[in-house]
Amino acid sequence: MDSPEQTPLRAVALNCTLKPGDEPSSTELLLSQVLGELALHGVVGSQLRVVDHDVKPGVDADMGEGDAWPTLREQVLAADILVIGTPTWMGHMSSVAQRVLERLDAELSETDAEGRPHLFGKVAVTAVVGNEDGAHKITADLFQGLNDVGYTIPAQGGTYWNGEAMQSVDYKDLDETPEAVASATRTLARNAAALAELLRSNPYPAG
């Protein structure tokens, strides 16, 4: 059996687009780029489109019959790195992203064998797209919520694209990725992988 040091780091990207199914999504594109950069650092990743799952409103780990969150939660908890991607709507994160934060609130009461919240050893990063202002505010809100439940945020752990306000061009419509976005994504991936490896080898002390 591989030792923890030999086991590849794992990432799960939660796509919080409002678009269901196979409908093209700018958030999906940016998350794919994040996962691609993480893969260059040995991180194995997958992406889930949350809106395709019946995630019930609430703040418990399981909201009962028909709730799809417990299945998604298993993948979130198995990952060393959580990536949350969201579009910008009316200057805010999507309602799907907000629901994910609300469901993660249940993790505050879950601890490991030494009494540490079990998200303490995990890393979270963000990806935000939109053709209106809001990316910095959304990133700040996501960082605060994710840190509250125990995730550690790496240096420059957010990547985003803001298109020209009041225009119809989306990130997925661009002929090429702007270098500023590509650079931010590379830095996010490099720092997230390094931090996740560090936390795996050197966990936070027990209380």
Order of alpha helices (4+ residues) and beta strands (2+ residues): beta-alpha-beta-alpha-beta-beta-alpha-beta-alpha-beta-alpha
